[in-house]
Amino acid sequence: MTKAKSRGIVQDRATIEKIIKGLTLFDDDLMSRVFDKNIEATEYVLQIILGRKITVVSVKGQENFKNPVTNGRNITLDVHAEEEDGQEIDIEVQGGAEGAHIRRARFHSSMTDARMLKKKQKFRDLKDSYVIFIYKHDKFGKGLPVYHINRHIEETGELFSDGSHIIYVNGKYKGDDEVGRLIRDFHQSKAEKIENKALADGVKHFKETKGGRKLMCEAVEKYAQEVAEEREKKAEKRGEKRGEKRGISRGEILKIIKITVKKVQKGYTMEAVAEDLEESVDTLRPIYEAVEKAAPDYDAEKIYESLDK
């Protein structure tokens, strides 16, 4: 049985299968794979969102853009498409507010622009770029299907046509039109319930074929491991901070917690435990109280985590 383990996370095969079964196109691991090299699906989605005929010549899922600035932040595009006239499009799916932050859209736009001009090319040769967020919620709360963000001149109200376009698609929109049908497809976890054939075929491949499911299992396991490692790092940092405050390490605190648990189970008072441990009552108090609250499970790790709250 395949497992990706860490503190608080255990992903066995049954759990992974359940996660994959519940994925929709709002999940970037699935979405980026469905659209990778899938020109038909990409053209379908973009024509609805942009409201015009579009010819895509290339499309990649999970493409990394490296920041040329030392220590600058890199980005990974969920889907990166290029039109036949050279215009570039970044499509992102987001479920949370932080991922769809308006300044993230600005950063993605700038990173896309920075790659489009080669050395000695003139600025007028810079093609239009599009950053599209298909957001699971209504970003601006106005009930519109799509929000187009373009620069304009404040004094005149005229468009400042620099070719930079940011678009948010409302994932809560339920209209009986092309955008509404597209959003309904994005919310479906079962391929047979997806109306558009190109999208349905892509989802079916990664959920129902042996090769596709293998790739998704690997993606879920990798994500679980990354989350686990991140939690581990945060726990270590919290432990270091606690150690700085108390002058003792994380391991020593856990040892005190475990001893305190045994003493509490035997009915020892706080003063008695402190005396046995040769600690002051004030030092032991938060640990002793946390142990009492943790009854009857007495999970040392959870007690340790609660000390920071």
N, C-alpha and C positions, 0 to 999 in steps of 0.2 A: 504493500500500500504506500503510495506516494504521500509524503508529508512535508510541509514547510512549517517549521516550528520556531517559536520564540515565546518570550514571556507574554502570556495573554492571548497568543494566537496559535491555533493549531488548524491547519488546513488539510484534512484527509480527503481522499478521492470523492467520497459522497458529498462532502461540503463543497468542494470545488465544482462538482457537477451541478449542485443546486444553485451556486452563484452564477454559473454560465447560463443555466436555464432562465434565470431572471434578468439577464442583461438585455438592454435595449440600445437603440442607436444613440441615446443620450449618454451612454458609457463609452468613453473614448477608446478603450482597448478593443471593443467590438467595432465601433464606428470607423476607426482608422484602418482596420483590416478589411472591412467591407468595401471601403472606397479606394484602397490602394490599387492602382493600375485599372480601376473600374471607371472608365471614361463615360460609359452610358449612365451609370448611377450619378456620377458627378455632374454631368450636363443636365440631367433631369432636375436635380436639386437647385443648381445655380440658375437655371432658366426660370424657375418659379420665384426664387428670391430676388433676382436681378430684374425680372420682368422683360427679358429680351432673349433672342436666340443667341446661343453661345457655342463656340466650338473649342473644346478642350483638346490640347495636344499631348499633355502629360499630367499625371496625378500620382502623388506619393503620399502614403500614410506614415505618420510618425517621423517626419523629417526634422533633423536637428539643424538649427541656425546658430553658428558660433559667433559670439561677440568678438570683434577684432581688438577691443580694448582690454588690456591686461586686467584680470580680475572682474571683468564685466560679466553681466548675467547673460547666459545663453538661453535659448528657447527651443521647444520642440513643438512643431506644428502638428495638430491632429491630421489635417489634410492640406497639402500644398498642391494647387493646380495652376497650370499655365495655359492661357488662351493662345490661339494661333497668331495673334498680333503682338504677343509678348506681354500682355497684361497678366499680373500675378495675383492669385487669390489664396488667402489663408482662411480655412474653415475650422472653427473651434466649436466643440460641444461642451457645455458647462451645466453642471447641476447645482453648484453653490455660488453664492454672491461674490466671494473673493476671487474665484476663477474668472468671473465675468466683469471684473472691475474695469471702469472706464479708462483708467490709466494703464491697465494691461493692454487694452485695445490700442492705445497710443504707442506703447512700446513695441508691440507686434508690428504695427504699421511702419515705425521707423526702422526696425530690423529688416523688414521686407524691402523697403526703399533702398537701404544701404547696399543691398546685394545686386540691385538692378542695373547700376551704371558701371561700365568697365572703365579702366584707365583711359583718359583723354576723350571720353565720350562727352558730348555737350549736355547740359542740364535739360535742354528742351527735348532731348531724346528719351528722357525718363518716362516710362509707360505708367499708366494708371495702376494702382494697387488697391486691393479690396481685403479688408479684414472682417470676416463674418462670424458673429457669435450666435449659434443656435442655442439659446438659453432655455433651460427647463422651466423657468418662471417668466413673469412679465417684468422685465428689467425696469421699465419706467412707469408701470402701473396705469397706463392709459387705455389698455384694452385693444391697442392696434396690433395688426398681425406682424408688421415689420416697421422698424425704426431706422431711417437713413440719417447718418450723421455726416455732414459736410461743413467745411469752413465757409464763413461768409464775412463780408465787410460790415462792421457794426454801424458805421455812419450812414450807409446807403441801403443795407439789407441785401445787397447783391452777393451772388455766390463768388467765392474766391476759388476759382477752378484750378486747383493745383494737382488734381488727379488722385488725391488720397480719399478713400471712401471707407467708412466704418459702418457696419450694419448689425443691428441686433434683431433676431427673430424671436417672437414671443411664443415660448413653449407651452403657454396656457391658452393660446388662441384656439377656439373651437368652431370657427366659421365654416360654412359649407362652400368653400372655395378651394383653390389649389393649395394655398398656404395651410388651410385647416386640414386638408387631407394629408399633406406632407407631415404636419405635426402629429397627426394620429398615427401615421406609419412609424414615426420616431419613438412613439410611446409603446409600441407593441413589442412584446418579448417572444411571440410566436410568429414564425415566418409565414404561416398560412393566413394570418390576420393582416399581413402587410399588403396594401393594395397595389403599389408599384412593383412590377415584376423584377426590375433590376435590383431594387433594395431587398425584396423578398428572397431572391436567389442568393444574394450575398449573405444575408443572415442565416439562411438555411445551410449554406456551405459550412459556416463556422460553428454552427450549433448542432448540425445533424450528420455531417460526414466525418469519417474517421480522421482524415488529415486535418480538417478544419478544427475539430474538437481538440485534437492534440495541441495545435497552436494556441488555442484559447486556454487550455489547461496550463500550459507553460506560462502564458501571460499572467494568469491569475496567481499562480505560484510565485512568480517573480515579484508581482505587486505585493503579495502577502509578506514576502521576505523583506522587501524594501521598507514596508510599514513597520515590520518587526525591528529591523535595524535602527530605524529612526526613533522608535520608542525606546530602544535600548540606549541610544545616545542621550536622549532627553533624560532618562532615568539616571544615567551616570552623572549628567550635569547637575541634576537635582541633588544627587548624593554628595557630589563635591561641595555644593553650596551648603547642605546640611552639615557636612563635616567641618566646613570653615566656621559655621555658626557655633557648633558644639565642640569643635576640636577633636572629633572622632570620625572615623571612616564609615562608609555605608555598611561594610561588612560587620563592623563592630556594633552599629545600631541594630542590624538584623539579629545579631547574636543576643543583644539585650532584649529585643522584642520576644524572641523565642523562649528565653529564660523566664521573662515576665509572664508569658502565656502560661507556662507550666505552674508558676507560683500562683497566679490568679485562679487557675483551675483547682488548686489545692486550698484556696481561701485565704491566701496571704494578703495582708494589708499593704498599702503603698509604702508605708514606713518600713515594714519588715523586708519588702523586696529591695528597697533602696539600701538598707543596711547590708543585706546579703551581697548586693552588687557593688558595694562601696561607692555608691553614687549619692549625690544630694537628692533630697525629695523634690526640689524644684527642677532638677535635671530630668528626673524620672517621670514627673507628673504627666507631661503630654503623652509619653509612651504608655504609661499605666492606664490613663483614661482612654486612649485609642484602643488598647487591648480589651478593656471592658466593653466598649461599644461594638467591638468586632465579634462578640459572642453570638452564636456558639461556634462559628466557623474558624475563627482565630487564624486567618490566612496572613502569614507574616509579611508577604509582599504587599498585600492590600493595606495592611496596617501601616507599613512603611510609607506607601504612597499617600495615605491619609494625613500624615504628619505635616505635609506641605500645604494642606488646604485650610 
